[in-house]
Amino acid sequence: LAEVEGWNIKDGFYYIISMLCGLPNALTDVTPDSDEGKIVDIIIALWALSLAGTIIGIVGGMSVINTLVESAEALGEKFGKKKED
């Protein structure tokens, strides 16, 4: 994105980190002005969402995570039944 927009690498890096983290106040003052820069920005955002979804899916499918979720659900049911009594 920095190359497309003519920014220095530092500003490009800060802009991407701000965008990926969803920060309300950007870490830099630059924003994509050209149509090409806006398209690259959208592609980066879609790639980041896809990567995050993949990582969440992999972590969610791990047996350790499943065991923790089942334990938490069992505790929730146990305490939920006591409240009803």
Backbone torsions as a table, in degrees:
resi	resn	phi	psi	omega
1	LEU	NA	-40.1	179.9
2	ALA	-61.4	-39.7	-179.5
3	GLU	-68.4	-40.8	-179.4
4	VAL	-64.6	-40.5	-176.4
5	GLU	-88.9	-10.4	-179.2
6	GLY	79.5	24.3	177.7
7	TRP	-87.9	166.7	170.4
8	ASN	-80.0	162.8	-174.2
9	ILE	-61.1	-38.6	-178.7
10	LYS	-61.3	-46.6	178.9
11	ASP	-64.3	-39.5	177.8
12	GLY	-62.6	-43.9	179.0
13	PHE	-62.0	-47.5	179.9
14	TYR	-63.2	-39.0	179.1
15	TYR	-63.6	-46.2	-178.7
16	ILE	-63.6	-44.2	178.6
17	ILE	-61.1	-43.9	178.1
18	SER	-60.3	-44.4	-177.9
19	MET	-67.1	-43.9	-178.0
20	LEU	-68.3	-33.4	179.8
21	CYS	-84.4	-9.9	179.9
22	GLY	69.7	32.8	-178.4
23	LEU	-69.3	135.4	179.4
24	PRO	-69.6	-30.6	177.0
25	ASN	-113.7	116.7	-177.1
26	ALA	-63.7	154.9	178.0
27	LEU	-79.8	-8.4	179.9
28	THR	-143.1	164.5	-177.4
29	ASP	-90.6	-4.3	-177.0
30	VAL	-84.2	147.9	173.6
31	THR	-141.9	152.7	179.3
32	PRO	-65.5	128.3	-179.8
33	ASP	-106.8	-33.2	-177.3
34	SER	-84.4	158.9	177.1
35	ASP	-62.6	-38.5	178.8
36	GLU	-62.6	-41.9	178.6
37	GLY	-64.1	-38.9	178.8
38	LYS	-67.2	-37.8	177.5
39	ILE	-65.6	-43.8	177.9
40	VAL	-62.9	-39.0	178.3
41	ASP	-60.5	-44.1	178.8
42	ILE	-65.3	-41.7	179.1
43	ILE	-62.3	-42.7	178.6
44	ILE	-63.0	-42.2	179.8
45	ALA	-64.1	-43.2	178.5
46	LEU	-64.7	-40.8	177.7
47	TRP	-62.2	-42.1	-179.4
48	ALA	-65.1	-40.7	177.1
49	LEU	-63.9	-41.0	178.7
50	SER	-64.3	-43.3	179.7
51	LEU	-64.2	-43.6	179.1
52	ALA	-63.1	-42.5	178.0
53	GLY	-62.1	-39.9	178.2
54	THR	-64.2	-45.6	-179.7
55	ILE	-64.0	-42.9	178.3
56	ILE	-62.4	-39.9	178.1
57	GLY	-64.4	-42.0	179.6
58	ILE	-65.4	-47.6	-178.9
59	VAL	-65.2	-40.5	179.8
60	GLY	-65.7	-25.4	-179.6
61	GLY	-86.9	-4.6	-179.5
62	MET	-71.5	142.6	-177.1
63	SER	-64.2	-32.7	179.1
64	VAL	-64.1	-42.5	179.8
65	ILE	-66.2	-43.1	178.5
66	ASN	-59.9	-40.9	178.5
67	THR	-63.0	-43.4	178.6
68	LEU	-63.7	-41.5	179.6
69	VAL	-65.0	-43.7	178.9
70	GLU	-63.0	-39.9	178.1
71	SER	-64.2	-43.1	179.6
72	ALA	-65.2	-40.0	177.4
73	GLU	-64.3	-40.2	179.0
74	ALA	-64.1	-41.1	177.4
75	LEU	-64.8	-40.4	178.4
76	GLY	-62.3	-42.4	178.2
77	GLU	-66.2	-39.6	-179.0
78	LYS	-63.1	-47.0	-179.9
79	PHE	-74.7	-29.8	178.2
80	GLY	-66.8	-36.9	179.0
81	LYS	-70.5	-33.5	178.8
82	LYS	-66.2	-35.5	178.9
83	LYS	-67.6	-34.2	-178.3
84	GLU	-72.2	-30.0	-178.2
85	ASP	-69.7	NA	NA
